[in-house]
């Protein structure tokens, strides 16, 4: 732990918030600011390459999925592409919401739309990496919590598994993927179309791999009748993706605490219970303990639960 604490205290590479904001504006810019030129250029090529490949395949028409009454200035900011602010601003300036009249969708608009959305999500991870890198004295160490978090988007629970928290990872996977599967069943696959349900699709996209795989396999179906429980299905699918954000925050928080040597409290650690019992025996039991301040029992800043 002293080494980890030293890892945080002696770092003067740059301001974490500045690095994250620069990355949001232009992928890789935060890493260039921190002196990591190779990282910055690689991230720029990958993330912007995905975004503009998606634009090319979709003909810049992804936001034309929105109904006319929803086409406001802030509407695109509620899409996954918003993670890449520079890209989405360029898209809106160049393509906007289209030519103002109906026209056929490009052949590969579904793939193109997904690639641009993935670019936004990946840039969010790049922002987290830049923020962590600015605080870590060893640049290689900053990658570990971000990789685990990214795995949590590839498949819910996989990030926990990567950290050795198998039980929690299994619970996350069963609950979130199960909720998404139930939503897909209730909506009879109609939730897998961004064209039909732009914002619900945006939410479930955050589930990551399972949502992408389901759309690739089942997303081409046509809706030819009213679906009785479609609204419930859409909500289940969207909420599953939103809950995965919390799961990924948990993964990152755990990895960040290990990296910087912050205390971690386990509410089910049998060793803690055994130690408490020993203290009671040595001190005459709980009744003989000295009163403690109310704030002393609260978790300290940076203390997380495993």
C-alpha positions as CSV (number, residue, x, y, z in Angstrom):
1,X,0.0,0.0,0.0
2,X,2.8,2.6,0.7
3,X,4.1,2.0,-2.9
4,X,0.5,2.6,-4.2
5,X,0.1,5.7,-2.1
6,X,3.5,7.0,-3.4
7,X,2.2,6.2,-6.9
8,X,-0.5,8.8,-6.5
9,X,1.2,11.4,-4.4
10,X,4.3,12.1,-6.5
11,X,2.6,12.4,-9.9
12,X,2.8,15.8,-11.6
13,X,2.2,14.7,-15.2
14,X,-0.9,16.9,-15.8
15,X,-4.4,17.8,-14.6
16,X,-6.7,14.8,-14.8
17,X,-9.8,16.8,-15.6
18,X,-8.0,18.7,-18.4
19,X,-6.8,15.4,-19.9
20,X,-10.3,13.9,-19.8
21,X,-12.0,17.0,-21.4
22,X,-9.4,17.2,-24.2
23,X,-10.0,13.6,-25.0
24,X,-13.7,14.2,-25.1
25,X,-13.1,17.0,-27.6
26,X,-10.6,15.1,-29.7
27,X,-9.7,11.5,-29.1
28,X,-6.1,11.2,-28.1
29,X,-5.6,14.9,-27.3
30,X,-5.6,14.2,-23.6
31,X,-2.8,11.7,-24.0
32,X,-0.8,14.1,-26.1
33,X,-1.2,16.7,-23.3
34,X,0.2,14.1,-20.8
35,X,3.2,13.4,-23.1
36,X,2.0,10.0,-24.3
37,X,2.3,10.7,-28.0
38,X,2.1,7.1,-29.2
39,X,-1.0,6.4,-27.2
40,X,-2.6,9.7,-28.4
41,X,-2.0,9.0,-32.1
42,X,-3.1,5.4,-31.8
43,X,-6.4,6.4,-30.0
44,X,-7.1,9.1,-32.5
45,X,-6.6,6.8,-35.5
46,X,-8.8,4.0,-33.9
47,X,-11.6,6.1,-32.5
48,X,-12.0,8.6,-35.2
49,X,-11.4,5.9,-37.8
50,X,-14.4,4.0,-36.4
51,X,-16.5,7.1,-36.3
52,X,-15.8,8.2,-39.9
53,X,-16.0,4.7,-41.3
54,X,-19.5,4.5,-39.7
55,X,-20.4,7.9,-41.2
56,X,-19.3,6.6,-44.6
57,X,-21.3,3.4,-44.4
58,X,-24.3,5.2,-43.1
59,X,-24.1,8.1,-45.5
60,X,-24.2,10.4,-42.5
61,X,-27.9,9.5,-42.0
62,X,-27.8,7.9,-38.5
63,X,-29.6,10.9,-36.9
64,X,-32.3,10.8,-39.6
65,X,-33.7,7.8,-37.6
66,X,-35.1,10.4,-35.2
67,X,-38.7,11.5,-35.8
68,X,-39.1,15.1,-37.0
69,X,-40.4,16.4,-33.7
70,X,-37.3,15.0,-31.9
71,X,-34.7,16.7,-34.1
72,X,-33.5,19.3,-31.7
73,X,-30.0,20.7,-31.0
74,X,-29.5,18.5,-28.0
75,X,-31.0,15.3,-29.4
76,X,-27.7,13.8,-30.7
77,X,-26.1,14.4,-27.2
78,X,-28.4,11.6,-25.9
79,X,-26.8,9.1,-28.2
80,X,-23.7,6.9,-27.7
81,X,-21.9,9.1,-30.2
82,X,-21.8,11.9,-27.7
83,X,-18.8,10.2,-26.1
84,X,-16.9,11.6,-29.1
85,X,-17.9,15.2,-28.9
86,X,-15.6,16.4,-31.8
87,X,-17.0,13.7,-34.1
88,X,-20.6,14.4,-33.3
89,X,-20.2,18.1,-33.8
90,X,-18.5,17.5,-37.2
91,X,-21.3,15.2,-38.2
92,X,-24.0,17.6,-37.2
93,X,-22.3,20.5,-39.1
94,X,-21.7,18.3,-42.2
95,X,-24.9,16.2,-42.3
96,X,-27.3,17.5,-39.7
97,X,-30.6,15.7,-39.8
98,X,-30.5,15.2,-43.6
99,X,-31.8,16.8,-46.7
100,X,-35.3,17.4,-45.4
101,X,-37.0,14.8,-47.6
102,X,-37.3,11.1,-47.6
103,X,-34.6,9.0,-49.3
104,X,-33.6,5.4,-49.1
105,X,-31.3,4.1,-46.4
106,X,-27.8,3.1,-47.5
107,X,-27.3,-0.6,-47.6
108,X,-24.9,-0.7,-44.6
109,X,-26.5,2.0,-42.5
110,X,-27.1,-0.4,-39.5
111,X,-23.4,-1.4,-39.4
112,X,-22.3,2.2,-39.9
113,X,-24.6,3.5,-37.2
114,X,-23.2,0.9,-34.8
115,X,-19.6,1.8,-35.6
116,X,-20.1,5.5,-34.9
117,X,-21.9,4.6,-31.6
118,X,-19.1,2.3,-30.6
119,X,-16.6,5.1,-31.3
120,X,-18.4,7.3,-28.7
121,X,-18.3,4.5,-26.1
122,X,-14.6,3.7,-26.7
123,X,-13.7,7.4,-26.4
124,X,-15.4,7.4,-23.0
125,X,-13.0,4.7,-22.0
126,X,-10.1,6.7,-23.4
127,X,-11.2,9.7,-21.3
128,X,-11.1,7.4,-18.2
129,X,-7.7,6.2,-19.1
130,X,-6.4,9.8,-19.6
131,X,-7.8,10.8,-16.2
132,X,-6.2,7.8,-14.5
133,X,-2.9,8.2,-16.4
134,X,-2.6,11.8,-15.1
135,X,-2.6,10.5,-11.5
136,X,-0.5,7.4,-11.8
137,X,3.3,7.6,-11.6
138,X,3.7,4.5,-13.7
139,X,1.9,4.9,-17.0
140,X,1.5,1.1,-17.5
141,X,-0.4,0.9,-14.2
142,X,-3.1,3.2,-15.5
143,X,-4.2,0.7,-18.0
144,X,-5.3,-2.1,-15.6
145,X,-8.5,-0.6,-14.2
146,X,-9.5,0.7,-17.6
147,X,-9.0,-2.7,-19.3
148,X,-11.2,-4.4,-16.6
149,X,-13.9,-1.7,-17.2
150,X,-13.8,-2.1,-20.9
151,X,-14.3,-5.9,-20.5
152,X,-17.4,-5.0,-18.5
153,X,-18.8,-3.5,-21.7
154,X,-17.7,-6.3,-23.9
155,X,-19.8,-8.6,-21.7
156,X,-21.5,-7.6,-18.4
157,X,-19.7,-9.3,-15.5
158,X,-16.5,-10.0,-17.4
159,X,-14.7,-7.0,-15.8
160,X,-15.5,-8.4,-12.4
161,X,-14.2,-11.8,-13.5
162,X,-11.0,-10.2,-14.7
163,X,-10.5,-8.8,-11.2
164,X,-11.1,-12.2,-9.6
165,X,-14.5,-11.3,-8.3
166,X,-16.2,-14.3,-9.8
167,X,-19.4,-14.4,-7.8
168,X,-20.2,-10.7,-8.4
169,X,-19.4,-11.1,-12.1
170,X,-21.8,-14.1,-12.4
171,X,-24.6,-12.2,-10.7
172,X,-24.1,-9.1,-12.9
173,X,-24.1,-11.3,-16.0
174,X,-27.2,-13.3,-15.1
175,X,-29.2,-10.2,-14.0
176,X,-28.3,-7.8,-16.8
177,X,-28.2,-10.3,-19.7
178,X,-31.3,-12.0,-18.4
179,X,-33.1,-8.6,-18.2
180,X,-32.1,-7.8,-21.8
181,X,-33.2,-11.2,-23.0
182,X,-36.5,-10.8,-21.4
183,X,-36.9,-7.4,-23.0
184,X,-36.0,-8.8,-26.4
185,X,-38.6,-11.6,-25.9
186,X,-41.4,-9.2,-24.8
187,X,-40.7,-6.8,-27.6
188,X,-40.3,-9.7,-30.1
189,X,-36.9,-8.3,-31.3
190,X,-38.2,-4.9,-32.2
191,X,-36.0,-3.3,-29.6
192,X,-33.0,-4.3,-31.7
193,X,-33.7,-1.6,-34.3
194,X,-32.3,1.9,-33.9
195,X,-34.6,3.1,-36.7
196,X,-37.7,2.1,-34.7
197,X,-36.6,3.1,-31.2
198,X,-33.7,5.5,-31.3
199,X,-33.4,6.3,-27.6
200,X,-34.3,2.9,-26.2
201,X,-31.6,1.5,-28.5
202,X,-29.1,4.0,-27.2
203,X,-29.7,2.8,-23.7
204,X,-29.4,-0.9,-24.4
205,X,-26.3,-0.3,-26.5
206,X,-24.5,0.3,-23.2
207,X,-24.9,-3.3,-22.4
208,X,-22.2,-3.9,-25.0
209,X,-21.5,-7.3,-26.5
210,X,-24.8,-9.1,-25.9
211,X,-26.8,-6.2,-27.4
212,X,-24.6,-6.1,-30.5
213,X,-24.7,-9.8,-31.0
214,X,-28.5,-9.9,-30.6
215,X,-28.9,-7.1,-33.2
216,X,-26.5,-8.8,-35.6
217,X,-28.5,-12.1,-35.3
218,X,-32.1,-10.9,-34.9
219,X,-32.2,-7.3,-35.7
220,X,-33.3,-7.7,-39.3
221,X,-36.8,-8.9,-38.5
222,X,-39.9,-7.0,-39.7
223,X,-42.8,-5.9,-37.5
224,X,-46.1,-6.8,-39.2
225,X,-48.5,-6.6,-36.3
226,X,-49.0,-4.9,-32.9
227,X,-46.8,-6.3,-30.2
228,X,-48.7,-6.6,-26.9
229,X,-45.8,-6.0,-24.5
230,X,-43.5,-4.0,-26.6
231,X,-43.3,-1.0,-24.2
232,X,-42.3,-3.3,-21.3
233,X,-39.7,-5.0,-23.5
234,X,-38.2,-1.7,-24.5
235,X,-37.9,-0.6,-20.9
236,X,-36.3,-3.9,-19.8
237,X,-33.7,-3.7,-22.6
238,X,-32.9,-0.1,-22.0
239,X,-32.6,-0.4,-18.2
240,X,-30.3,-3.4,-18.6
241,X,-27.9,-1.2,-20.5
242,X,-28.1,1.7,-18.0
243,X,-27.5,-0.7,-15.1
244,X,-24.4,-1.9,-16.8
245,X,-23.0,1.6,-16.4
246,X,-23.2,1.1,-12.6
247,X,-21.6,-2.3,-13.0
248,X,-18.7,-0.7,-14.9
249,X,-18.3,2.1,-12.4
250,X,-18.0,-0.6,-9.7
251,X,-15.3,-2.4,-11.7
252,X,-13.4,0.8,-12.3
253,X,-13.7,1.9,-8.6
254,X,-12.3,-1.4,-7.4
255,X,-9.4,-1.2,-9.8
256,X,-8.7,2.4,-9.0
257,X,-8.7,1.7,-5.3
258,X,-6.2,-1.1,-5.8
259,X,-4.0,1.0,-8.0
260,X,-3.8,4.0,-5.6
261,X,-3.8,2.0,-2.3
262,X,-7.2,3.2,-1.1
263,X,-8.8,1.0,1.7
264,X,-11.3,-1.6,0.7
265,X,-13.9,-2.8,3.1
266,X,-15.6,-6.2,2.8
267,X,-18.9,-6.5,4.6
268,X,-18.7,-10.3,4.5
269,X,-15.1,-10.9,5.3
270,X,-15.0,-13.6,8.0
271,X,-11.5,-12.4,9.1
272,X,-13.1,-9.1,10.1
273,X,-15.7,-10.9,12.2
274,X,-13.1,-13.0,13.8
275,X,-10.9,-10.0,14.6
276,X,-14.0,-8.2,16.1
277,X,-14.7,-11.3,18.3
278,X,-11.1,-11.3,19.5
279,X,-11.3,-7.6,20.4
280,X,-14.5,-8.2,22.3
281,X,-12.9,-11.0,24.3
282,X,-9.8,-9.0,25.1
283,X,-11.7,-5.8,26.0
284,X,-14.5,-7.4,28.0
285,X,-17.2,-7.3,25.3
286,X,-19.1,-4.7,23.4
287,X,-20.6,-3.3,26.5
288,X,-17.2,-2.2,27.9
289,X,-16.1,-0.4,24.7
290,X,-15.6,3.3,24.8
291,X,-18.2,5.3,22.9
292,X,-17.1,6.3,19.4
293,X,-18.0,9.3,17.4
294,X,-20.9,8.8,15.0
295,X,-18.6,9.7,12.1
296,X,-15.9,7.2,13.0
297,X,-18.0,4.2,11.8
298,X,-18.6,5.7,8.3
299,X,-16.4,4.7,5.4
300,X,-13.5,7.0,4.8
301,X,-13.1,9.0,1.6
302,X,-12.0,6.5,-1.2
303,X,-13.0,3.5,0.8
304,X,-15.1,1.1,-1.2
305,X,-16.9,-2.2,-0.7
306,X,-15.7,-5.3,-2.3
